[in-house]
Amino acid sequence: MFALQKAGPKFEATVRNKEKANPRFAFLLPWNQYHQYYRYAAGQGQRQQIIRPLLHWLDGIASLISAV
């Protein structure tokens, strides 16, 4: 599921169009009951990609401060 999100919106649209009759990909359709969860979970994954480097950077800053 998250591989779709990582590949980008164009790839997601391609998969949605090609697999619209495939029930395994029904979550990509906006009217599907699981679409909201997909969007939520994909957003969580994006936030993790943003937060992880920030935390690493903050750890580096904290190490520099504690060394002084």
C-alpha positions in Angstrom: 0.0 0.0 0.0 2.7 2.5 0.9 4.8 1.6 -2.1 2.0 3.3 -4.1 2.3 6.5 -2.1 6.1 6.5 -2.3 6.0 6.1 -6.1 4.0 9.3 -6.4 0.6 10.5 -7.4 1.0 9.7 -11.1 1.9 6.1 -10.4 -1.1 5.9 -8.0 -3.4 7.2 -10.7 -2.1 4.7 -13.2 -2.6 1.8 -10.8 -6.1 3.1 -9.9 -7.1 3.3 -13.6 -5.6 0.0 -14.6 -6.9 -1.9 -11.5 -10.3 -0.2 -11.0 -12.1 -3.6 -11.5 -9.7 -5.4 -9.2 -11.2 -5.6 -5.7 -7.6 -5.8 -4.2 -7.1 -2.1 -5.2 -10.5 -0.8 -4.3 -9.1 1.2 -1.5 -7.7 3.6 -4.1 -11.2 4.7 -5.1 -12.4 7.7 -3.2 -15.8 6.2 -2.5 -14.4 3.0 -1.1 -14.9 2.5 2.7 -11.1 2.0 3.2 -10.0 5.0 1.1 -9.9 7.4 4.1 -7.7 5.0 6.1 -5.4 4.6 3.1 -5.0 8.4 2.9 -4.5 8.6 6.7 -1.9 5.8 6.8 -0.1 7.2 3.7 0.1 10.6 5.5 1.5 9.0 8.6 4.2 7.4 6.4 5.1 10.7 4.9 5.3 12.3 8.3 7.7 9.6 9.5 10.0 10.4 6.4 10.0 14.0 7.4 10.4 13.6 11.2 13.2 10.9 11.2 15.9 13.2 9.6 14.8 16.1 11.8 15.2 14.0 14.9 18.6 12.8 13.7 19.6 16.5 13.1 18.4 17.4 16.6 20.4 14.6 18.2 23.5 15.9 16.4 22.8 19.5 17.7 22.3 18.1 21.3 25.6 16.2 21.1 27.4 19.4 20.0 25.8 21.4 22.8 26.6 18.8 25.5 30.3 18.6 24.2 30.8 22.3 24.9 
